[in-house]
Amino acid sequence: MAKLKIHMAIEQYDRTLPLVTGWVKPENIDLKVEVISFAQGRHQRMLGDYEFDACELSLSSYLMARARKAPLTAIPVFPRRLFSQSQMFVNVSAGIKSPQDLIGKRVGLISYQTTLSVLAKGDLAHEYGIPLKEITWVTSTDEPVGFDPPEGIRIEKIPAGKDIDVMLAEGEIQALMVPRTPEPFARKDPRVARLFPDAKREEKAYFRRNGFYPIMHVVALKEQVARENPGLAGDLLDLFERAKQFCYRSYADPNWSHLAWGRHLFEEERAVFGEDPWPSGLAANQANLERFIQYSHHQGLIANTIPVKDLFVAA
């Protein structure tokens, strides 16, 4: 009997590399793994054209699409996670020393609904007591899924031809919250710094308070493909788990990573987060997902909260 053919689009990370290289393979699936970055339109291609059978997808966009009855479901595998605190950058001349200093400022985002944007805004409100209506949100791209912002929320789109990283360095916006390191910060431009000088300490405190490492991406499936192939979800869950464990074992070699202290960092993270900082499954991620759903609802991206179990296919 021929194996089920599945076309999956993912980003290449250390935890997905075993799938890309074929070091870890499925037993019951004829799987084509294609590395397609966010910049190559992976999210839009899944949301707009349903191009792939399975796809690494923005949690925020997936949640919004699911709330709007898009023919998608997902498995509880989360290949990308970030804390927001390391991704908050400021113009050093703006006098921003704490989250409270963001009130009245212009703060850049990729889009209002980008997962990191939702997390950062939600954390500002929930963790630091910042009213989101007292900030002007400045976005650099169109919104992938349409929505009506809550009354009083100010959203502006940057002018055509402008670069939001340059706008931060030059003070046209006073802060920027994005999932990748802004170019001026990466090249050590003295005009740009992190909001939290010791972001790592802030993130450890966040983890101690909340007990989770925030989810950025989920693995979405075409609903019809999942429905017609009841064993697929379980097979993919097992595949991603084996790839993750392969990744973990690789760090037994202290030179697996190009980072000189990669093994030390591996051990340090285990001491903080426990033996599995990247857990799969619903039980281990319930509080993490519930918090994000609340953030999305509060920010006007979904009309009603959604039970976590309704986001995922039964494996």
N, C-alpha and C positions, 0 to 999 in steps of 0.2 A: 504494500500500500504506500502510495506517495506521501511524503511528509507535507504538512501544511507550510506554504510559503508565506513568510512574514517579512515585510520591509520596515526596518526600524531606523529612525533618525535620532542621533544622540550627539552630545558634545564629547570631546575626548578629555578625560580626567584620569588620574591614577586609578580610580575605582571603576572606570569603564574601559580602560585600556585593554584588560584581558578579553573583553568582548570584541573590540576593534581588531585586535591581532589574531583572534581565534584561539588564544590560550585556554579560554573557557568557552565551551560550545554547548548548545542545547541538544538533547537527545531526540526530542520528538518534533522539532521544528526545522525547516529549511530556512534559516535566518540570514537575511541580508542586512548587515549593519553598515550604515552610512554616517560618516561624521559630517554634520552640517551645523555650522555655528549659528548663534543668534544673529550675527551680522549678515549671514547668508539667508535670512528670512525664515528660519526653521519654524518659529512660532506662527508666523502669518501663514505659512504654507500648510500647516496643520489646521489652523483655525478657519482659514478661508476656503481652502480647496480639499481638505482632508486627504492630503497627498500620501500620507504614510499610514501603515497599519498600526504602528506604535511610534510614539514620539516623546522625547523629553520636552516638556512644555512648562511655561510659566504657571506657577500655582495660582496666581491672581487671575490671569486670563482664562485658565481652565475653570476656575470657580465661577467667573462671570459667564463663560460660555455654557457651562452646565446649568446655571440658574436660568438661562435663556433657552433651555431645551435643545442645545446643540447635540448632535448624535455622537457624543463622546462619553467614554467612561475612563477609568484609570485603575492602576494597581498601586498599592501603598508602598511604592519604592520612590525614594527622594534623592536623586543624584546630585543635587546642588543645595547647599545650605550656606547661610551667611548670618552673622550678627550685624545689626545696623550700625552699631557704634563705630566700627572701623571704617564705615563707608560714609561718614558725615564729615565734609570738608568745609573750611571757611576761608574767606579772605581775611588775612591777618590785620588789615587796617580797619576792619568793620567793628572792632571792639567786642567781638563775640567770645566770651570766656566760659559760658555755660549754656545749656539748652534754653534757659529763660531769656537769654539775650537774643534769641531768634525772633522773639515777638516783634512785629512791625517790620521785619526784614523780608527781602525777596530771596526765595530759596529755590534752587534749580533741581529738577527731576528729569529723567528720561521721558516718562509720561506719568500722569497722575496715578495710573493703574499698574505700572510696572511693579512686580512683586517686592523688590527692595524699597520702592517708594511707599507702598502700602505699609510695609513693616516699619520703615523709619518714621512715617507719620503716626502710625499707631503707637509705636514706642514713645515718641515725643509726648503724645497725649496720655497714655496709660502709665508709663514709667516716670515721666518727668512733669506731668501736669500742664502741658503746653496747649492752649486752645488753638486748634488748627485754623479757625476763622481769623486769627490775628496774624497770619502769615500769608504773603502772596506767593503762590506756587507757580513757578516758571518752567514750562516743559519744552523739551527739544524735539519731540517727535509727535506724530499723530497717535491718538488712542486706538489700540487694536480692536477694542470692543466698545460700542457706543454706550453712554450712560448720561444721566442727569446729575450733576453735582449737587450736594446739599445746599440749601439756601445759605448765603453768606460766605461760601467758599469762593475765593478768588483764584482763578487759573488763567495764566497768560501763556501764549505760545511765543517762543523767541522769533525775532524777525528772520526772514529768509536770508541765507548767507552768513548768519551768525554762528559761532561755535560756542557752546555753553561752557566748555572748559576755559576758553579765553575770557568769556564774560566773568567768570569767577575770579580769574587772576587780575582782571582790570577793574573789578569792583562793581560791574553792572548788576551782578547778583552778589549777595553777601555770603551765601552758603550753597552747597551742592551735595546731594545725596544720591549716589549712583552705585550700581553693583560692580563696577570696575574702577581701577585707580585712575583719577583724572591725569591727563598728560602733564600739566604743570607740576603737580605733586610728584609724579614719577621722576621728573627731571630736576627735582629739588628747587623749584622756583620759590624764592623766599616769601612771595606774596601769598602762598597757599599753605595751609596746615590742617591737620585733623582737628575737629571740634574737641575731641577728648585726647589730650596729649598722651595719656596712658590708656589707650583704647582696650588693650588686652586686659588690664585690671578691671575696667568697666564691664567688659563682656563676661569675665569670670563671675563678677557680682551678679550680673543678669542671670547667668546660668544657675547660680546658687538660689536666687529668688524664685526662678520659674521652672527649673529642672529640664530645660530643653535647649537645643541648638536649632535656631529657626530654619524652617523649610523654605526653599526658594522654588524648586522645580519638582514636578511629579512626572510619572510616565503615563501618558494618556494613550488610549486605544480607541480605534473606531468601534462604536457601540455594536454595529452589526457583526463585525469580525469576532468580537468577544462573545456575543450571544450565540453565534453559530458554531463556536469552538470552545465549549465549556472548560476544557483543560488548559487553554492557552494562558489564562491569568496565573494559574499555579506554576506552569512551566517557566513563565517569564520571571515570576517572583524568585523561584529557585535559581534561575540563571543569574540574576543580579546579585543574589546573596552569595553565590559561589565566586563571582567576580570580585565582590567586596572582600571576601575572606582571602582570596588570592592576593589582593592588594595589601591587606594587613600582614600576611605572612612575608611579603617581599621586604618589609621594613626590618625583618630580622637581620638583613645585610645592612650594616651601617653606611654602606656606600650606594644603596639602591637609589636614593635621591641625590641630586647634584648638590643639595644643601649640606654643608660640612657638618652641621649638627642635626641632620634630619632624624637620626635615631633618638637623640636627646629630646627633640620636640615631640616625637611619637610617644615617648615615655611620659613626658610632661602632660600631654593631653589626656592620656589614659588616667593619670592621677587625678585630673580635674573632672573629666567627663565619664569615667568608667571604661569598661572593656569594649564597648561598642558605641562610639559617638555618633554613628550613622545608622540607627536602627530602622528596619523596615517593619511593616505591619501596622495595623490600626491601634492595637492596645498601647504600644510604645510611643505612639505619636498623637494620641487623642487630644491631650491638652495643648500641644503645639498647634494642631489644626484648628481646634476650637477657638483659640486666641486669634488666629489669622482670619477665620470666618467672621468673628466679631469686629475686627478691624475693617474688613471689607464692607460689612453692613454699615458700620458707623460712618464710613467715608462715602457712602452713597453708591457703591459699586454693585451691590446686590440688594434687592428690595427686601428680602427676608433672610434670616439665618437658615442654614441648611444642616441637617444632621450629618456628622462626619461619615457615617456608614453609607449614606446615599451618594457619596462621591465616588465610591469604589465598587468594582465588580467583585462578586463573591469568588474567592480563589478555591 
